[in-house]
Amino acid sequence: MTQIIDCHVHLAKDDPRGDRLIAEADRLGIDRLVVFATGRGGDGPENADCLAAAAAHPDRIVPFAYFRLGVEGPAHVDEFAEAGFRGMKLLRPTVDYHDASCMRVYERACERRLVLLFHLGVVAVRPDDYLYNVDTGRMRPVFLDPVLRRLPELVVIGAHLGNPWYEEAAMLCRWHRNLYFDLSGSTLKRQPPGFFRSLLWWSGQELYKDALGRDPWEKMLFGTDVAIDKMADAMSDYRRLFEGLDLDVRLRKAVMGGTAARILGLEGGT
C-alpha cells in the first residue's frame, strides 16, 4: 500500500513535540511527515526540538535540520547526520545557492546521503529580515543546475516548484535525474490545472521523458507547508489538481508518497 508522505512541514511553535500535528495527520490519513524547524534567535522551534518530536513519533516524523547556508559549514553537516537527521532544509541563505563557497557543504551532504530541501522563489517577509541579509534572488531554481551537474548523486527537493520561476524549475526537473519538486505554497491556489499541463508538457510523451524514463509527475511531491488547521485544505488542492488533469492513478500515488518513500528510504514503512 502506498504511503502518503507530506514532504514540507514546519514544526509549530505551539506544538513542539508534534502531538497535534500527528493527530491531524491521523485524521487526514497522512503516514509520514518531513518536519523541520526554522526558528532563529529563539523565535520558534530549533533543530533540537525537531529531533525531540521525531523521537516522540519515530514512525511518523522524518526529521530535517535547518541549515544556515553561508553561516554553517561542512562540519555541521556531519553533526546533523550523526544526530539522526535524514536531510537538511536550506532557507534564507546569505549567498546564492550556487556560490562556490557552498560546494563543500553539498559534497558532504552527498557523502552522508542527506536529502537537501531547498526553499525556492519568493520567501515570506519578516520584520527582522534586514538583520539576516535576506534576499529572494539568492534562491532561484536555476542556481541548482551547477550543483547537480557537479553532484549528480545528490538528492535534491526544490520547494514550491520555484514560484515564480516555474519554467526554470520544470526544465531542470526534466534534465536532472535526482531533482524533485514539492507543490507546496500558493502555487496550487493561484494556478489552474492547465498551467501544469503546459509547464510539464512532456508528460505522457515517450520521446521526452527524463534521463531515467520517468514522467514529470513521478518527480512531483506532495507537501503542505501550512498551519496544522490548514492541512486538509492543502490536500484538497492536490485532489483538485489531479481531477483537473485526469491524472493516472499510478502518478497520483507517486505524487502523494510513492516517490518520496523511495528517495527518503521509507519504502518499508507503514
KOLVO-502658 format. One record per residue (C-alpha): y, z, x; residue in one letter. Coordinates in nm, 2 decimals. Each point is the difference from the previous one (the first is absolute). Example, Ala and Ser with C-alpha at 12.3 -4.5 7.8 and 13.67 -1.06 7.14 Angstrom:
REM KOLVO-502658
  north     up   east resn
  -0.45   0.78   1.23    a
   0.34  -0.07   0.14    s
REM end
This chain:
REM KOLVO-502658
  north     up   east resn
   0.00   0.00   0.00    m
   0.34  -0.10   0.14    t
   0.23   0.29   0.08    q
   0.36   0.01  -0.12    i
   0.21   0.08   0.31    i
   0.38   0.06  -0.02    d
   0.13  -0.11   0.34    c
   0.35   0.14  -0.02    h
   0.06   0.36  -0.10    v
   0.27   0.24   0.12    h
  -0.10   0.37   0.00    l
   0.24   0.16  -0.25    a
   0.22   0.29   0.11    k
  -0.11   0.20  -0.31    d
  -0.37  -0.08   0.05    d
  -0.07   0.07   0.37    p
  -0.37   0.05  -0.05    r
  -0.03  -0.31  -0.21    g
  -0.16   0.18  -0.30    d
   0.22  -0.16  -0.26    r
  -0.05  -0.34   0.17    l
  -0.38   0.03  -0.02    i
   0.01   0.12  -0.36    a
   0.20  -0.32  -0.09    e
  -0.23  -0.21   0.21    a
  -0.29   0.14  -0.19    d
   0.17  -0.09  -0.33    r
   0.07  -0.35   0.11    l
  -0.33  -0.07   0.16    g
   0.13  -0.03   0.36    i
  -0.27   0.09   0.25    d
   0.19   0.02   0.33    r
   0.37   0.02   0.10    l
   0.16  -0.08   0.33    v
   0.26   0.28   0.04    v
   0.27   0.07   0.24    f
   0.30   0.23   0.04    a
   0.34  -0.15   0.10    t
   0.21   0.32   0.00    g
   0.26   0.04   0.27    r
   0.19   0.30   0.11    g
  -0.18   0.22  -0.24    g
   0.09  -0.23  -0.29    d
  -0.36  -0.04  -0.13    g
  -0.36   0.03   0.09    p
  -0.09  -0.06   0.36    e
  -0.31  -0.14   0.17    n
  -0.16   0.34   0.01    a
   0.03   0.03  -0.38    d
  -0.17  -0.34  -0.03    c
  -0.29   0.12   0.21    l
  -0.02   0.32  -0.21    a
  -0.01  -0.21  -0.32    a
  -0.28  -0.21   0.14    a
  -0.19   0.31   0.10    a
   0.03   0.13  -0.36    a
  -0.12  -0.34  -0.14    h
  -0.21  -0.15   0.28    p
  -0.18  -0.25  -0.22    d
   0.32  -0.13  -0.17    r
   0.30   0.01   0.24    i
   0.01  -0.23   0.30    v
   0.27   0.14   0.23    p
   0.25  -0.22   0.18    f
   0.25   0.15   0.25    a
   0.37  -0.08  -0.02    y
   0.08  -0.15   0.33    f
   0.36  -0.01   0.12    r
   0.01  -0.34   0.18    l
   0.26  -0.01   0.27    g
  -0.02   0.38   0.04    v
  -0.37   0.08   0.04    e
  -0.22  -0.17   0.25    g
  -0.37  -0.08   0.08    p
  -0.09   0.36   0.06    a
   0.09   0.08  -0.36    h
  -0.25  -0.27  -0.11    v
  -0.27   0.19   0.18    d
   0.11   0.33  -0.15    e
  -0.02  -0.14  -0.35    f
  -0.33  -0.17   0.05    a
  -0.15   0.32   0.14    e
   0.15   0.20  -0.29    a
  -0.20  -0.21  -0.25    g
   0.25  -0.25  -0.13    f
  -0.14  -0.33  -0.10    r
   0.32  -0.20   0.05    g
   0.37   0.03   0.04    m
   0.30  -0.08  -0.23    k
   0.29  -0.16   0.18    l
   0.34   0.03  -0.17    l
   0.37   0.00   0.10    r
  -0.06  -0.10   0.36    p
   0.28   0.03   0.26    t
  -0.09  -0.34   0.14    v
  -0.13  -0.33  -0.14    d
  -0.38   0.00  -0.08    y
  -0.05  -0.27   0.26    h
   0.20   0.17   0.28    d
  -0.19   0.00   0.33    a
   0.03   0.38   0.03    s
  -0.23   0.03  -0.30    c
  -0.29  -0.20   0.13    m
  -0.18   0.28   0.18    r
   0.01   0.20  -0.32    v
  -0.17  -0.29  -0.18    y
  -0.25  -0.05   0.28    e
  -0.10   0.37  -0.01    r
  -0.03  -0.01  -0.38    a
  -0.23  -0.30   0.03    c
  -0.21   0.18   0.27    e
  -0.02   0.30  -0.23    r
  -0.09  -0.21  -0.30    r
   0.29   0.13  -0.21    l
   0.13  -0.21  -0.28    v
   0.38  -0.06   0.01    l
   0.19   0.00  -0.33    l
   0.35  -0.15   0.06    f
   0.28   0.05  -0.25    h
   0.15  -0.35  -0.04    l
   0.33  -0.11  -0.15    g
   0.27   0.19  -0.16    v
  -0.04   0.38   0.03    v
   0.14   0.26  -0.24    a
   0.34   0.14   0.09    v
   0.03   0.37   0.09    r
   0.34   0.18   0.06    p
  -0.10   0.09   0.36    d
  -0.12  -0.35   0.10    d
   0.29  -0.03   0.25    y
  -0.14   0.29   0.19    l
  -0.33  -0.19   0.06    y
   0.14  -0.34   0.07    n
  -0.18  -0.16  -0.30    v
   0.02  -0.38  -0.02    d
  -0.20  -0.21  -0.25    t
   0.03  -0.30   0.23    g
  -0.24   0.16   0.25    r
  -0.29  -0.02  -0.25    m
  -0.04  -0.37  -0.08    r
  -0.36  -0.13  -0.05    p
   0.05  -0.27   0.27    v
   0.03   0.27   0.26    f
  -0.37   0.07  -0.05    l
  -0.08  -0.35   0.13    d
   0.02   0.06   0.37    p
  -0.18   0.34  -0.04    v
  -0.30  -0.17  -0.16    l
  -0.01  -0.29   0.23    r
  -0.03   0.24   0.29    r
  -0.24   0.24  -0.18    l
  -0.21  -0.20  -0.25    p
  -0.24   0.29  -0.04    e
   0.27   0.23  -0.12    l
  -0.03   0.07  -0.38    v
   0.35  -0.01  -0.16    v
   0.11   0.06  -0.36    i
   0.35  -0.12  -0.08    g
   0.16   0.19  -0.29    a
   0.17  -0.16  -0.30    h
  -0.10  -0.36   0.10    l
   0.31   0.00   0.21    g
   0.25   0.04  -0.29    n
   0.23  -0.20   0.01    p
  -0.15  -0.21   0.28    w
  -0.30  -0.11  -0.20    y
  -0.05  -0.34   0.15    e
  -0.02   0.14   0.35    e
  -0.26   0.25  -0.11    a
  -0.21  -0.25  -0.19    a
  -0.02  -0.26   0.28    m
  -0.07   0.27   0.26    l
  -0.28   0.12  -0.22    c
  -0.16  -0.34   0.00    r
   0.00  -0.03   0.37    w
  -0.08   0.35   0.13    h
  -0.35   0.11  -0.08    r
   0.06   0.38   0.02    n
   0.33   0.00  -0.20    l
   0.00   0.13  -0.35    y
   0.27   0.09  -0.25    f
   0.04   0.25  -0.28    d
   0.20  -0.09  -0.31    l
   0.16   0.34  -0.05    s
   0.37   0.05  -0.07    g
   0.22  -0.20  -0.24    s
  -0.16  -0.34   0.06    t
  -0.24   0.00  -0.30    l
   0.29   0.12  -0.22    k
   0.24  -0.28   0.10    r
  -0.23  -0.29   0.06    q
  -0.22  -0.18  -0.26    p
  -0.36  -0.11   0.06    p
   0.11  -0.35   0.06    g
   0.20   0.11   0.30    f
  -0.32   0.12   0.17    f
  -0.18  -0.32  -0.09    r
   0.27  -0.20   0.18    s
   0.02   0.24   0.29    l
  -0.37   0.01   0.07    l
  -0.04  -0.37  -0.07    w
  -0.33  -0.04   0.19    w
  -0.19   0.23  -0.23    s
  -0.31  -0.20  -0.12    g
   0.06  -0.28   0.25    q
  -0.29  -0.04   0.24    e
   0.19  -0.18   0.26    l
   0.27   0.26   0.04    y
  -0.17   0.34   0.01    k
   0.06   0.24   0.29    d
  -0.18   0.00   0.33    a
  -0.30   0.18  -0.15    l
  -0.01  -0.21  -0.31    g
   0.15   0.25  -0.24    r
   0.21  -0.04  -0.30    d
   0.35   0.16   0.03    p
  -0.09   0.25  -0.28    w
  -0.27   0.13   0.23    e
   0.29   0.12   0.22    k
   0.22   0.16  -0.26    m
  -0.04   0.37  -0.06    l
   0.07   0.24  -0.29    f
   0.26   0.26   0.08    g
   0.23   0.20  -0.23    t
   0.27   0.16   0.22    d
   0.15   0.19  -0.30    v
   0.02   0.36  -0.12    a
  -0.32   0.14  -0.14    i
   0.11  -0.03  -0.36    d
   0.08  -0.37   0.05    k
  -0.34  -0.10   0.15    m
  -0.14  -0.11  -0.34    a
   0.29  -0.23  -0.05    d
  -0.05  -0.15   0.35    a
  -0.36  -0.07  -0.08    m
   0.10  -0.18  -0.32    s
   0.21  -0.23   0.21    d
  -0.31  -0.12   0.19    y
  -0.19  -0.05  -0.33    r
   0.29  -0.22  -0.13    r
   0.00  -0.20   0.32    l
  -0.38  -0.06  -0.01    f
   0.01  -0.10  -0.37    e
   0.30  -0.23   0.06    g
  -0.18  -0.18   0.28    l
  -0.34   0.01  -0.17    d
  -0.12   0.13   0.33    l
  -0.38  -0.01   0.07    d
  -0.17   0.34  -0.04    v
  -0.12  -0.02   0.36    r
   0.35  -0.03   0.12    l
   0.13   0.28  -0.23    r
  -0.26   0.23   0.15    k
   0.10  -0.10   0.35    a
   0.37   0.09  -0.07    v
  -0.08   0.32  -0.17    m
  -0.22   0.14   0.27    g
  -0.26  -0.23   0.14    g
   0.21  -0.12   0.29    t
   0.15   0.34   0.08    a
  -0.35   0.16   0.01    a
  -0.10  -0.26   0.26    r
   0.30   0.03   0.23    i
   0.02   0.38  -0.03    l
  -0.38   0.05   0.06    g
  -0.05   0.15  -0.35    l
  -0.27  -0.24  -0.13    e
  -0.26   0.28  -0.02    g
   0.23   0.22  -0.21    g
  -0.01   0.08  -0.37    t
REM end
